[in-house]
Amino acid sequence: MAAPANAVPANLPTQVFYPDNTAFANDFDAKPFEFRHSFTADHPLFARDRLRQLLTNPATKGGIYYDAGEIRVDQRWDSVPARNKPVEEVFDSLENSGAWIILRRVNLDPAYDEILQECMEEVKRLSGRRIDQDKKSQEAMIFLTSPNRVTSYHIDRECNFLMQVSGEKTINVFDRNDQEVVPEEELETFWSKDNNAGIYKPQFQDRASVFTMRPGTGVHIPVNCPHWLKNGDNVSVSLSISYQYADTRRKNVYQANYYLRKLGLKPTPPGKSPLLDTLKGSAVAAGLEVKRRIKRT
């Protein structure tokens, strides 16, 4: 019998991440790295019938996204094939539907929130970061992917730990500091108005860090590091633990540079001049505050 939607697991592993991996401390949110974890397909929260409950759970069903069909590496997410089937039907035919389903904010279900909390506690211990002070929000997501499906090239604003639970996939992660791969203009547009601003450049594919993700392995994806994925021959289940920074300086500086570039200027990238970063960030923050006050009047 399926577990009730609000059941809290009694068998969380005593340790999620293996502590011998020094990359948590050395490369956190700077470089992608592989790690090992303890979640497997026989964990009750990753059973197919338990995952299906998230489609109808009032707390989690609002966070569902899916698309299905042939997807290219360079395809924008706003140009995917039309969704013309209920997500439940797509879920039940994952083996042959060519689908990619995202279950966002699964931590709104208490059972998955326990996983999120435990993972974040271990990330804090292993990285030595003051994540509670640094984060604006945190989230657990589950990705369900049909065999041989591609997840197109994209950029995220979250600091992410992606864990493979069942199936196999390959992930390609690029260096956010390589300005041939990720020009400043793309990051400026991403932070200002377009989540699809990242453009895949096949001539630089050999610069990607490529990881084969199998059950029990995971990959850390730093903020703004572009990536794309190719699923293997079986249905894939992956768990993502991520958080967004409370500090908005990165966002504000990129937004300031976006508008400066529209004026014909060549703005200094973030991190090159602390003084300029402070001035730009303050100007954007002040502008946002003015907008908020105008809306309240």
Salt bridges, closest charged atoms under 4 A:
ASP20 OD2 - ARG36 NH2 3.28
ASP29 OD1 - ARG176 NH1 3.40
ASP67 OD1 - ARG149 NH2 2.37
ASP74 OD1 - ARG72 NE 2.93
ASP78 OD2 - ARG76 NH2 2.77
ASP92 OD1 - ARG52 NE 2.87
GLU95 OE2 - ARG48 NH1 3.13
ASP109 OD2 - ARG50 NH2 3.03
GLU121 OE2 - LYS124 NZ 2.73
ASP132 OD2 - LYS124 NZ 2.69
ASP132 OD1 - LYS135 NZ 3.44
ASP156 OD2 - HIS154 NE2 3.58
ASP156 OD2 - HIS227 NE2 3.19
GLU168 OE1 - ARG214 NE 3.36
ASP178 OD2 - ARG207 NH1 2.91
GLU180 OE1 - ARG207 NH2 2.82
GLU185 OE2 - ARG261 NH1 3.49
GLU186 OE2 - LYS201 NZ 2.65
GLU188 OE1 - ARG261 NE 2.75
ASP194 OD2 - ARG76 NH1 3.13
ASP247 OD2 - ARG249 NH2 2.44
GLU289 OE1 - ARG292 NH2 2.99
GLU289 OE2 - ARG293 NE 3.14
GLU289 OE2 - ARG296 NH2 3.87
